[in-house]
Amino acid sequence: MRLKYTYISLALLATATLSGCTEDSIYTDGEGEAEVSLTLDINDTVDTQPVSRTTESDTENLIQKLNIVVSTPKGNAIRYWNSASGFPWRNGPGSSMDFKLNSGTYTIEGWTGDSIAASWTRRYFKGKQTLTLQPDTRTNVRLTCKIANTAVDVVYSDQIDNMLEHYSLVVTTASTSLNFEGRETRTGYFMLPTGNHDMKWVFHGIDKNKKAYYHEGVIKDAKASTKYRFRINYEDPDTEMGAGAFDISIDEESLDIRHDIHFRTSPEIKGYSDEAHEDFELGENAPFSRATNNVGNLQISVRSSGTLNAVTMNMNELSALTGTSTNTIDFMTSDDKNIDILKSKGIIGSFTSNKEKEISTCLITLSDSFTNTLKEGEYKITISATDIDFGTEDVNPKTTATMLRLIVSDDGAILLPATDPDIEAQTPTSLVFRGKVSKNDVDEVGFYYRAEGETGWKYIEGNVASRSILINKEFEATVTNLKQGCTYEYKAAFNRKEGLASMQQTTLNPQLPNAGFEIAQGSKPTVFYTGDKSNMFWDSGNHGSCSVAFVARDVTTLSSEIKNSGDYSVKLYSQSIFGVLAAGNIFIGEYLRTDGTNGVLGWGRKFEGLKYCPKQLKGYVKYNPGTVSSTNNNVPDIVKGQPDKGIIYIALLNDDCNVQGNGTNPVEVRTKDAHLFDKTASNVIAYGEKVFDKTGGDGMIEFTIDLDYYRKGEIPEYIIITASASKGGDYFAGADGSIMYLDDLELVY
C-alpha cells in the first residue's frame, strides 16, 4: 500500500503567503545538497501609537499575492514560487517552507501586497536575504519583508475646529493623490513613481466667516518605508479675534513596527484503494463506486501538523453491520470493547506521532473482510479529525470533516468526478459529465440530469459509439443551454437505465464585484465602492464635487430607503454647485485626479467573465428627473425647462489601452477638455445603452440592456458600465435634483 501526502507549510507572521512550482537547480557552488527551512516575516507598519494586529483576512490576502524567488550570485533565478504555481509549505499556508538546494551562496527575495500608486488600505512589502549553504546541513532562514510604501497621516490641534468649518490636506505624487478630508484618521500609502519621489501637499481651509486659507509645500525626495506625519496646529491667544497662526510641521519616522501572526492548517484526510492502486476523492459530491463482493481494502489516512486528539468515524449502518453499541467511533477515545469488535470485523484504526517533525497520523483501514460483505446500496461514512498545537499553551484546535460516499452496485455505468479539463470547459450555460462503463453487455451509455428543484429527468447520450462500449471505457457528454448559476444533479445511465449514484455540478455565474452596492469604503464626502474592501472596482466622479469651494457635497452615496435587495442601493444625485452641474454618477474604473475643478477618470476593469461574451446587462433602477436648467449643444435632447434624462451604458473593450486610454486604463475621461468615451472607437467590441425618463411606482423596476457585438468572435478584456442621473453630465447639462437609484446589476450570458 502506498500513502500519498502533500507536504504543505510556511510559518508566516504578520501577513503573507507562498506558493509555487520549482525547477531542479543547475547551479553548483559547492559539493553536496543542503536543506533550507524558510520562515517569512512581514513587517507591518502603522503609527507611533500601538496598533491592532493584522487580521487573518489581511494575512490570507497577502499570502495569495506572495512571490518568492531564489537566485544565484549572477542573478539567475533557480526557484520561484507564487500562489498560481504553489508553495512547498511544511504545515500549510502560514507555516515554514522547506526545500533543498545545492550547497553555495544564494539570494532570496520576497514581495507581496499591492504595488499601486496610492491607497488607504493596500500596502506593498519587499524583502531580500543572502544565505550561504553548507553540504548536508539544514539552514533556518528568516526572510523579512518590510513595508515598501511611503506613508502619510495628519494630526490636527484641538483649536483648529474653533477656527475652521472645513479643512483638508491633499498629498500628491507625480501619478496620483489622496485627500485627507477633515480629521481623517487613516494612514495613506503611496508607491512613489520611478525617477520622481517628490510629494506635493496643499492645505485648504475655510473659516466661519467664509474666508479661505491656502498653503502648499513639497517633500523633496521622499523616502520609501517611511512615514511622514503632518502636524497642523493653530495657535490663537484670542480666539474671538481670530488673530492666530497656523503651524505645519512634518515628522519623519521609519516604518518598522512588527506584528506577528502564526497560521496552522487543519488536518488533511485522504482515501486510498488497494484494489485500484490509487487515491480516490472524498466528499459529498465524490461517490466512490465498486461492484458487490469486489470493494477491496480501503484506507482513510489522516495527517496533522499538530497532535491529533480525536478521529471519529460515523456510519448509520455501523452498529447493525458490526454489533458495536454505537454508530460513531472515536479511534482515539472509544472504549476497548467497541474497538475490538471493529477489529474483528475488519475495521482498524492506528495512530502514530512524531513530535520532532510535528506530524501525527491516523490510518483507518476498511478491510475487504468488511467491505466485500456490503449489500448493494449507498453507504455514507463521515470521518472527522481534530488536533491541537504541538507543545503550546494555546491549543488552537482545528477540525476537518469529510465523507467517504461508497456506492456498492452492479450498475453497468458509474460516475467519475469532473477532471480539471472538464472544469475548465464549463461555461455559464454548459457542463461536462463523465462516466465509466463498469460491466459487459452495455449497448448504450449516457446521463440523466435535472436542475435543482425539478422532478423530471432529461437524458443525453454519451460520446462513445456502440461498437466501442467495453468495460472500463470512459465516456462523457457536454450539456448545453443550461441556466447560469444553477445546480444540476446527474446520474450515469446504461441501456437507458439510471445508475444508483448521483453527483452535482453548478454552472458558472461570473458576476461583477459588489454589483449590489452593499459595500462602501471611505468617509464623507468621498465614497469608494469596493468588492472586497481592498480591490476597488467601482468609483465615481464624486471626488471633484467634494472639493469645489469646500462645499463637499455628495452626488453619489448609498441609500437604504429605496433598494431591490440587501441593505443598500447606490443613489446618484445631480446637483448644481455654484452654477455648475455635478451629475451623480458611478462607473467601473477609478478616479485618477482632479484638474482644477474637473475630474480625470480612468474607465474600465479587466473581468474574467468576459471570455464567455455576456449578452445582456440586467438590473433594477428608479429614476426621478428634475427640470433641466443647464444645457449644451452637444446633447440636444437635454432641453431647458424639460425633464432631465438618465442613462446607463455598458461597453466591452479589447486590451488596447492607447486608443482612448492612457496606457493603463482603456478609457481616460477628461471633462475639462471634453475628452470623452467614444462607443465607435476601434477598441470597443460591444456596446449597449438605455436612456431613462421618469420610472413609475414607488419602488425599483427591472431593466435590461442588450449588447450589440461589433466584432463577433473577438474576446473582450475590459468592461465599462457607467450610470448617470443626468445623461448630459459630461457636458455639465441636466437638472439640479435628478435622482437615480441603482441596484443588483447582473450579466446575462
N, C-alpha and C positions, 0 to 999 in steps of 0.2 A: 504493500500500500504506500502511495506517495501522498504526503501532505504538502500543499502549496500555500505559501504565505507571501503576502506583500508587506515588506518591512517599511513602514512609513514613519518619519519622525522629523522634529525640529523644535528645540526648546526655545521658543520665541518669546521675547519680552517686549512689552510696551505696545507695539502694533506692527505686524508684518506677516510675510508669507514666502514660502519657497515652493517651486515645482519645477520639474524639468526632466529632459532626457539627456543622456550623456554619450560621449564618444570615447573609444579607447584612446588612452594617452599615447601620443607619438613622441613625447618629449622625455628625454632621459638625461638628467644631470649627474646622477649618482648611480649606485647599484642597489637593486632590491626595491621592494614595494613598501609603502608606508600607508597607515590608516589615519584618516582625518575625522575628527568629531567637531563639527562647526555649530556654534551657538550664536544666535543673532540677537543683538541689542538694537533697539530703535530708540534714540534719544528724543523724547517728546519735549515740546517747549511751549511755555505759555507766558508766564508772568513772574514778576518778582515776588508775588504773593503765592501761598500754597495753592495748588490747582488740583482738580479732581483727576482720578486715574483715567487713563484711556479706556473707553468702553470696549466690551467684547466685540460689538459690531464694527467698531473702528478697526480693531485688530484684524478681524476677518477680512475687511475690505482691503487693508494694506497687504495681507497675505495673498489675496487674489492678484495684486499688482506687483508683487515682488519679483525681482530678477537677480540672479547670482551668476557671476562669471569668474572662472579661474583661468589665469593667463601665465604664460612663460615670461622670462625676463625680456624677451624680444617683442612681447605684446601679442603673441599668438594665443587666441582663446582655445582651450582644450576641454573645458567643461562649461556647460551653460544650462541653467535651469530657470524656468518660469512656470506660471500657472497653466499655460497651454500644454507644456510638454511633461510636467510632473516632476516632483522632488523626491530625492531618496530619504524621506523622513525616517527616523528611527522609531518614533512612537506617535506618528500622526502630525498633521499641521500644527505648528506651535511648539514642537519639541526640537531636540537637537537633530542634526543631519549628518549621517555617516557615509563616507565614500573613500575610495582608495586612489592613490596617485603614486607614480614612481618617485623615488627619493629625489630631492632637488629643491630649488627655490621657486616660489610662485607668488603671484599677486591675486588676492581675492577681492572682488569689488561687488557691492550690492546697491541696489536702488529700488525704491518703492514709492507709492503715492502718486500724486498728480502734478506734473510739471506744467502748470498753467499760469497765465500772466498774473492773475490776482484772484483771491477767494477769501471768504470768511472762514471756511471750514476745510478746504482741501490743501494738503501740505505735501512736500516732497522731501524724501530722505535719501542720503547717499553715504556710503562708507567704503573704505579701502584699507586693506591689511596685507602686509608682506609676511610670508612664512617660509621657513626652511625645514624640510622633512628629512629625517634620517631613516636608513633602511630598517625594516622590520620593527618599527616603533609606532605607537599611537599618539598623535598630537591633538591636543584640545585647542581650538581656536575660537576666539570671541570676536566677531565682526560687528563693530558699532556703526550703525547708520545714523548720522546726525541730521537734524533738520537743515535743509539747504536754503530755505526761504529767507527773505528779508521781511521781518515782521514790524508792524506799526500798531501802536494803540495810543489813545488820547485820554488824558486826565484833566478835568476842569476844577478850578477852585469853587467853593460854595458861593462866592459873591457874584459869579457870572450870571446866575438866574435873577439876581436883583437888578442887573443892568440890561440884559438882552432878552428879547422874546424868542428870537430864532438865532441859531448859530450852527455852523458846520465847518468841518475841515476836510478838504478834498486833497488826497495824495495821488499824484500822477507820475507814472513812468513813461518811457518812450512808447509803450504799447497799450497801456490801459490805465484805469484809475479806480479808486474806491472812495466813497463818500461817507465820512464819519458824521452822520447827522445827529445833532443834539448830543445827549450823553450816551453815545454809542459805547457799550462796554466790551464789545467783541474785539479780538485782535484780527487785523487784516494781514494776509500772507501774500507776498509778491515774489515772482521769479523775474529777476532783472534781465532785460534783453542783453544779448552779447554786444559788447562794444559801447554800451551806454548805460552806466549804473547811476546816473543822476536821478534823484527823486524830487520832483517839484511839489510844493504844497501851497494851498491857498486857504486862508481862514476868512469866512464870511460871517457877518453878524448884523442884526437889525435890532435897535433898541426900542424901548416902549414908546418913544416919540417918532418911530418910523425912520430914524436916521440909520444909514447903512455904514458898516465898518468893513474894511477890506485890507488884508495884509498877505503877502506872499513871500516865499523863500525857496531855497533849494538845498538839498543834502547832496553834496558833491561826492561822487564815487561811493555810494552806499555799499555796505558790505553784506555778503551772504551770511547765513547762520547768525544774524544779529538782529536785535530788536531796537527800534527807535521809539522812545516814549515821548510824546508831545505833552508838555505840562503847560496848560494855558490858564494863567492867573489874571485876575482883575483886582486891583487894589484901589480903594477909594476911601479917603478919610471922611468924606461927607457924601454918602450915597444919595442924599436928596438933591445935591447939586450936580452929581454926575460928572465930577472932575477927576476921576481916577484914571489909571493907565493899565493897558493890557501888557502882560509879560508872557512871551512864548519861549520856552526853553525845550531843548531836545536832549534827552538822556540816551546814552548808548550802552547796551549790555549784551553779553554773549548769551546765546540760546543753548544751554547745555543741561537743563533740568531733565532728569531721567525718571521714567515711570515704568515699572516692570509688571508684566502680566504673563503668567505661565499657563499654557493650554495642554491638556492631555486628551487624546481621542478616546471614544467609547470602545468597549470590547468588540472584536471582529468575529463574526460567525460565518463558517463556510461549510459546504457539503461536498462529499466525495463518494463516488460509486465504484466499488471494486469490480462489478460486472462490466461497466462501461469503461473503466480505467480512466476516468476523467472527473473533474469538478462539475458540479451541477448547481444551478442557481437556486437560491432560497427566496421566498417571498410569496405574498398573497397572489400575485399575478404571474407566478412561475411554476405551473404544475409539472411535477416530475412523474412521467408515465412509465410503468413497467407491466409486463404480462403476468397473469396469475401463475403462481408456482415458479416464477423466474425473476423475482425482485432482486435477490442477491444481497450482499453485505453493503450497508450504507454507513458512512461516518459523518458525524457533525462535529467539527472542530471549533473550539472557542479559544481565541488568543487575546490576551490583555497586556497592556503596558503598565498595569498595576497589579494588585493582589486580588484574584477572584475570590469573592466570599459568598456567591450564590450562582448556581447554574441549574435552572429548572427546565423540565420537560412536561408539557401538558398535552394530553390526548384524550378526547372524550370517551374513547372505547378502551382506554388502558386498563382500567380495573376489570372490565368484563373479559378482556383478552388474556390478562396475565394473572389475575387473582390478587392484585395489590388492593390495599384498603382505600386508595385514592387515585384520582386521575392525574394528579400533579405530583411530580417527584423532583426534589432538590437533591442532586447528586452529591452535594457537599454537606447537607444537614439532615436529610431524611433518616428515619430510623433504620437500623440494620436489617430488620425483617423485610421491609419493602424492597430495599436494595438487593437482598439475597434472592427474593422472588424474581426480580427483574433479571438478575444474572442467570438464573435457571432457565428463563425464557429466551435468553439471547440478547438482552439489553444491558450494556455495560458502560459505566462512566469512570474514567480515570483522570487523575489530576496531577500536574507537575508544576513546580515553581522554581525560578532562577532569580534570586534576589539581586545577584551581581549584575545580571543583564537586564533586570527589571522587566521580566517577562514571565507570565504564568499562563498555563494552558489547561483545557479540559477537553478530552476526547470522548464523545458519546458514540458507541457502536451499536447499530441495529443489525444484528447478525441475521444470516439467511434462515437460521432455525426459527426466527420470529417472522421475518418479512414474507417468507415463502408460504406461510400459513394464512396470510391475509386473504379474505374473500374479495371478489370484485366489488369495487366501490372507491370512494374518495376518503382519504384519511388526512386530517389537518393536525400536524404536530407542531406545537409552538415551543420554541426554545428561547429562553431569556437568561441573560448573564449580567451580573452586577459586580463591579470591582471598586477598590479604593486605592489611594496612592500608596506607593512603597515607602515605608518609614517616615511618614509625616504626620503631624498632629492634625492638619487639615485633611480629613479623609477624602473630601472631594469625590463623592460617589458618582459613578457613571453607569448607565444601564443601556443594554442593547437587546432588542427582541426581534425575532423573525420567525418565519414559518416554513416547515417542510410540508408542501402540499403534495402528498403521494397519491397518485392515481393508479389503482390496480385494475387492469381491464384487458380484455381481449379484443378491443376495437381494432379495426383494420387500418386506422389512421390516427395519429396523435399530433398534438400541437407542439410546436417548437417556439422558444422565446424569440422575440424580434432581435435581429443582429444589428450592429452599428450601421451597416449599409441600408438596412430596412428603415431604421430610424431616420437616417439622412434623407431617404427617399420620401418621407412623409411630407405632406403639404396641408394647408388648412382644409382641403376638401378630399384628401385621399389617404389611404392606409395600405400597408403591406402585411398580409397574413402569411404565416409559414407553418408547414406541417411535414410529417414524415410517414410513409407507408410502413405499417408495423406487422403485416401478415400477408400471406399469399392470397390468391383468388380475389383480388380487388380490381374491379374494372373501371372505376371512376373515382376520382378524389376531388375535393373542393372544400368549401367552408359555408357554414350558416352564420349569419350575423344580424344584429339588430341594434338600433340606437337605444341608449339608456331611457327607460320608461316605456318602450314599445313592447308589445306582447308577441307579435308575429315575427317570424324569421324570414330573411331573404337568403337566396343561395347564389354562390358564384363558383364556377368550376376552376380547379387548379390548372397550372400551366404545364401539366405532364400529359403527353399523348398516351392513349390507352395501351399501345404496344410497349411503352417504357415503364409501366406501373409494376415495379418489382419491390420486394421487401427492402426496407431501409432507404428507398428512394425519397429524396426530399422534394417538396413542391411548394408553390406559393401562388398568391393571387393579389393583384393590386385592385382595390376597390375605390372607385371614383364617385364624384357627385355627392359627397357626404356633407354633413353640416360642420361648419368650422367650430372648433372648441367643444365638440360633442364626444362623449364617451361611448364606445361601441363594444358590445360583448360578442364573442365569436367562438365557434367550435369547429374542429376538423370534421370532415364528412367522408365516408367511404361508401360507394354504391348508393349515394344519396341518403345514407343513414347518419344521424347525428352521433358524434363521439360523446363520451361521458364528461370530459373536462372542458372547461371554458376559460377564456382569458379576456382581458380588456385592453383596449388601446384608445387613446384620445387624440382626435385630430388637433392640429396646431391652431392657435388663435393669437398670432403675434399682434399685440396692440401697443400703442404709443404710451410711454411712461406718463403716469399722473393725468390721463386723459379725462378723468372725472374731477380734476382740480381739487382733490382732497388735501393736498399737502402744499404748504407755502412756507417759505423762509424769508427772513428779513423783517426789519422793524419799520413802522410807519415813517415816511410815506412810501418807501420803495418796497415792493413785494417781488420776490423771486419764486418762480414755480419750478419745483424740482421733483424728479421721480423717486429718488431715494435719499433725499436730504443732503446729497453731496454732488451728484451729477445733474447739473442744470440742463433741462431740455426745453422748457418754455421760458419766455421772458416777455417784457412789454416795453413800449416806448414811454412808460410812466416816469422813467428817470428824469427826462427833460422837464416835464411839467412839475416835478418835485423840486426843481432847483430855481425856477423862474422867480426872481424877486422875493425869494424866501416865503412864497405863499404855500409851498409844499402841499399841493392838492393831489389827492388820489384820483386818478382816472381809471385805474384798473385795480380791483380789490376782490376779495372773496365775499360771497353772500350766503347767509344761512336762511334767508327769508324765502327765496324762490329757488328751487332746485328740482332735479328729476330724481336723484337718488343720493345716498350718502348724507354727509353733513353740509356740503357746500356746492355752489356753482361759482363760476367766475363772472363778476359784474364789470362790464365795460361802460363807462360813463363819460360822455363828451361834455367838456366844459370850456367856456370862454375865459381865458386868463389874460387880463389887461387887453382885451380886444382880439386876442389870438386864440383860435380854436385848438384845443388839445383833445384829440379824438381818443376815447377809450379803446384800447386795442390789446391784443395778445397774439404772439406768434411763436413758432418753433425757431429757436435760434438764441441770440444773445445781444443785449445792448452793449455796443462796443465803447462808445464815448459820447461826450457832449461837445458840439461845435458851436460856440456861442450859446444860443438858447435852443439849438436844433440838435436832434439826435442822429447818431450814426449807428445803424443796426446791421448785425450780421445774421442773415436769414438762412435757415436750413440746418438739418442734422442728418447724420447717417442713421439708418434704421434697418435692422436685419430683415424685417418682414417684407421689405420692398422686393426681394428676389422672387416673391410669389405674385407680384404685379397686382395690387389691390384694384378693385373695380369701382368702389364707391367709398364715400365718407358719409357716415350717419352720425346723428347727434340730436341734442334737444336744445331748443332756443326759445327765448321770449324777447320780443323787441317792441319797445315803445319809442317812436321817433319824436323829437322835438320839432319846432318850426325853424326852418333854415334862416339863419341870419348872416352867414358868411358864404360867399360863392367864389368860383374860379372858373375861367373859361375852359380849363382842361377837363372839367367834369360838368358838362352842360345839362345833365339830368338832375343836378342839385340846384334847385331854383329857389331864390329868396321868397319867403312867405309860404312855401310849400313844405309838406312833411319831409323830414330827412329820410335817408335810406341807409340801412346797414348792409354789411357784406361779410361773407365767409368764402374763402377760396383755398384750394389745395393744388399743389404742383409737385410733380416728381421730376427730379433732375439727374443728369449723369454726373460724373466725377470731375468735370472741368470747372474749376473754381476761378478761372480767369475771364470767362465770357462776361459774367455780370458781377463777379465777386472780387475778392482781394487776395486770392491765392490760398486762403484758408477757409473762408465762408463762400458757398456757391453764389450767394447774392449779397451785395452790400447796398443798403438803402441809406441815402443821404437826403434828408428833407430840405436842407439848406439850398442845394443846387438842383433839386428835383431829380436826383439820380435814383430812379425807382425800378421796381421789378418789371421785367418785360416777359409776358407769358409766351411770346412768339420767338424768344431768343433760341439759339441753337442748342443750348444746354438743357432745354425743357423737353422732357419726354412725354409727359401727360399733364393735363390741366382740367380743372372744373371749378365752377363758382356758383354761388347763389346770392342774389340780392333780396333783401327783406324790406317789405313795408311793415306796417303795424301787424303784429300777430294777435289773434283773438283769444279770448278766455283769460282766466286768472292764472293758469299755470303755464308750463312749457309745452311746446309742440315738437314732434319729431320732424326732422328734415333729412333729406338725402341729396347728396351731390354726386352725380356720375362723373367718372374720369374719362376724358377723351384722350386716347393714346395717339400722339402724333407719329411716333415711330414704333410700330408694333414689333415685338421681338427683342427690343433693347431693354436691358435690365436696369432700373434706376438705382442710384446710390444714395441720393439725398431726398428728403421730404420737407416741404414747406406747407404749413397751414397758418393762415392769417385770418383773424376776425377783428372787425372794427365796428363800433357803434355808429360811425359816420363814414360812408363809402368814400367821400372826398377828403378824408382826413389827411392824406398825403399832401394835399394842396391847401390844407387848413380851411376846407369848405365843409359846411354842415351846420348842425344846430346845437346850441347850448342846451343840454338836458336830454339828449338822446341816450337811451339806456338799452344795452343788450345783455341778457343773461345767457350763459353758455354752459352746457354740462354733458358729460358722458359721450365723448366723441368715440367713434368706433370705425375701424377699417373693415370693409367687406371684401372678401376675396372671391 
